[in-house]
Amino acid sequence: MMSVANTYESQSPQTQYLFAGLIEVFRDSDTGRLAMIPFSDLRKLFPLKTGQKAR
């Protein structure tokens, strides 16, 4: 899991939580929260190699 802090001039700061640094699973700010719940286990996707497909 990786967190990224975003700041915008016209809005409150926002923190995103990314799985493997690529897939957003949660976002938090003063204006609200958003959770994206995957339908499958994301751990099966990583680590990907060139040309590899997820099972």
Order of alpha helices (4+ residues) and beta strands (2+ residues): beta-beta-beta-beta
